[in-house]
Amino acid sequence: MSFELHWWNGLWLILPLMGWNLLFGPRITDERVTSDAHLPKWLLAVENGLRVVVFVLPLLIPVKFDEPSSKVGLAVYILGTLIYFASWIPLMLAPHSVWSNSPAGLLAPRITPFLPFLGLALIGSSWGYGLLAAVLILVHTWHGVQNLRINRTA
């Protein structure tokens, strides 16, 4: 795993995800998705620390399209990004639907970012990044499960 600063790096692939979150994040108001109130402080700190690392580290991952894994990675990234974006749409447009009130619908925006992260790991041949992203998604999903458990019993 080597990290160097390159002009054509993974940050360009992270920008659409960040933009989506900044633009549409405020439109999701369901506390089962957004709440941090019932989360242990240590879990929130771990999640936020991992989030910073996973969103900043791509700056040091060169984007390479000359390796076989890069082509697969690009396909995984594009498809994964579209799936991630699509996972938000029911929560924004039909928040009272059966899907938007199911555990799968509420957790989909927490789980699906792994696909674009995996695509980036493949493009940059960075299994270390892929592992860090997987840990972030596990912690992020655990956070979501905590919200579901608290709100179901409340």
C-alpha positions as CSV (number, residue, x, y, z in Angstrom):
1,M,0.0,0.0,0.0
2,S,1.7,3.2,-1.1
3,F,0.3,6.7,-0.8
4,E,1.5,9.7,-2.7
5,L,0.0,13.0,-3.7
6,H,-1.0,12.9,-7.3
7,W,-3.1,15.4,-9.3
8,W,-5.4,12.6,-10.6
9,N,-6.3,11.0,-7.2
10,G,-9.2,9.4,-5.5
11,L,-10.5,12.7,-4.1
12,W,-12.1,13.4,-7.4
13,L,-14.2,10.2,-7.0
14,I,-15.2,11.1,-3.4
15,L,-16.4,14.6,-4.4
16,P,-19.7,13.4,-5.9
17,L,-20.5,11.5,-2.7
18,M,-19.6,14.5,-0.5
19,G,-21.6,16.8,-2.7
20,W,-24.7,14.5,-2.6
21,N,-24.4,14.4,1.2
22,L,-24.1,18.2,1.6
23,L,-26.9,18.9,-0.9
24,F,-29.5,16.3,0.1
25,G,-28.5,15.4,3.7
26,P,-30.7,18.2,5.2
27,R,-33.7,16.8,3.3
28,I,-33.6,13.6,5.4
29,T,-35.2,14.5,8.8
30,D,-36.3,11.1,10.1
31,E,-34.6,10.6,13.5
32,R,-34.2,6.9,12.8
33,V,-31.6,8.0,10.2
34,T,-30.2,11.2,11.6
35,S,-30.2,11.0,15.4
36,D,-27.0,10.8,17.5
37,A,-28.8,11.2,20.8
38,H,-28.8,7.6,21.9
39,L,-25.4,6.7,20.6
40,P,-22.5,6.1,23.0
41,K,-20.0,9.0,22.7
42,W,-17.1,6.6,22.0
43,L,-19.0,5.1,19.0
44,L,-19.8,8.5,17.6
45,A,-16.1,9.5,18.0
46,V,-14.9,6.3,16.2
47,E,-17.4,6.8,13.4
48,N,-16.5,10.5,12.9
49,G,-12.8,9.7,13.0
50,L,-13.1,6.9,10.4
51,R,-15.3,9.2,8.3
52,V,-12.6,11.8,8.1
53,V,-9.9,9.2,7.3
54,V,-12.1,7.6,4.6
55,F,-13.0,10.9,3.0
56,V,-9.5,12.5,3.1
57,L,-7.3,9.4,2.4
58,P,-8.4,9.3,-1.3
59,L,-6.3,12.4,-1.8
60,L,-3.3,10.1,-1.5
61,I,-4.7,7.3,-3.7
62,P,-3.6,7.7,-7.3
63,V,-6.3,6.8,-9.8
64,K,-4.9,4.3,-12.3
65,F,-6.8,2.9,-15.3
66,D,-4.0,0.8,-16.7
67,E,-4.6,-2.2,-14.4
68,P,-7.3,-4.9,-14.8
69,S,-8.7,-4.2,-11.4
70,S,-9.1,-0.5,-12.3
71,K,-11.7,-1.3,-15.0
72,V,-13.7,-3.5,-12.6
73,G,-13.2,-0.8,-9.9
74,L,-14.6,1.9,-12.2
75,A,-17.7,-0.2,-12.9
76,V,-18.2,-1.0,-9.2
77,Y,-17.7,2.7,-8.4
78,I,-20.2,4.0,-11.0
79,L,-22.8,1.4,-10.2
80,G,-22.2,1.7,-6.5
81,T,-22.6,5.5,-6.6
82,L,-25.9,5.2,-8.5
83,I,-27.1,2.6,-5.9
84,Y,-26.0,4.9,-3.1
85,F,-27.8,7.9,-4.5
86,A,-30.9,5.8,-5.2
87,S,-31.0,4.6,-1.6
88,W,-31.8,8.2,-0.5
89,I,-34.6,8.8,-3.0
90,P,-37.4,7.0,-1.2
91,L,-36.4,8.6,2.1
92,M,-36.7,12.0,0.5
93,L,-39.7,11.5,-1.8
94,A,-41.8,9.0,0.0
95,P,-40.8,9.1,3.7
96,H,-44.0,7.4,4.8
97,S,-43.8,4.5,2.4
98,V,-43.4,0.9,3.6
99,W,-39.8,0.8,2.2
100,S,-38.8,4.1,3.9
101,N,-40.0,2.8,7.2
102,S,-38.4,-0.7,7.0
103,P,-35.0,-1.5,8.5
104,A,-33.6,-2.2,5.0
105,G,-34.9,1.2,3.7
106,L,-33.6,3.1,6.7
107,L,-30.2,1.4,6.7
108,A,-29.6,1.4,2.9
109,P,-27.9,4.9,2.9
110,R,-25.6,3.6,5.6
111,I,-24.6,0.4,3.9
112,T,-24.5,1.3,0.2
113,P,-21.6,3.8,0.4
114,F,-19.3,0.7,0.6
115,L,-19.8,0.1,-3.1
116,P,-18.2,3.3,-4.3
117,F,-15.5,3.0,-1.6
118,L,-14.8,-0.5,-2.8
119,G,-14.7,0.8,-6.4
120,L,-12.1,3.4,-5.4
121,A,-10.1,0.8,-3.6
122,L,-10.0,-1.3,-6.7
123,I,-9.2,1.6,-9.0
124,G,-6.3,2.7,-6.7
125,S,-5.2,-0.8,-5.9
126,S,-5.5,0.1,-2.2
127,W,-6.7,-2.8,-0.1
128,G,-5.9,-0.8,3.0
129,Y,-8.4,1.9,2.0
130,G,-10.9,-0.8,1.2
131,L,-10.5,-2.2,4.7
132,L,-10.8,1.2,6.4
133,A,-13.9,1.9,4.4
134,A,-15.4,-1.5,5.4
135,V,-14.8,-0.7,9.1
136,L,-16.4,2.7,8.6
137,I,-19.5,1.1,7.0
138,L,-19.7,-1.5,9.8
139,V,-19.6,1.3,12.5
140,H,-21.9,3.6,10.5
141,T,-24.4,0.7,10.1
142,W,-24.1,-0.2,13.8
143,H,-25.0,3.5,14.5
144,G,-28.1,3.1,12.3
145,V,-29.1,-0.2,14.0
146,Q,-28.8,1.6,17.4
147,N,-31.2,4.2,16.1
148,L,-33.7,1.6,14.9
149,R,-33.5,-0.3,18.3
150,I,-34.1,2.9,20.4
151,N,-36.9,4.3,18.2
152,R,-38.7,0.9,18.0
153,T,-38.8,0.6,21.8
154,A,-39.6,4.3,22.4
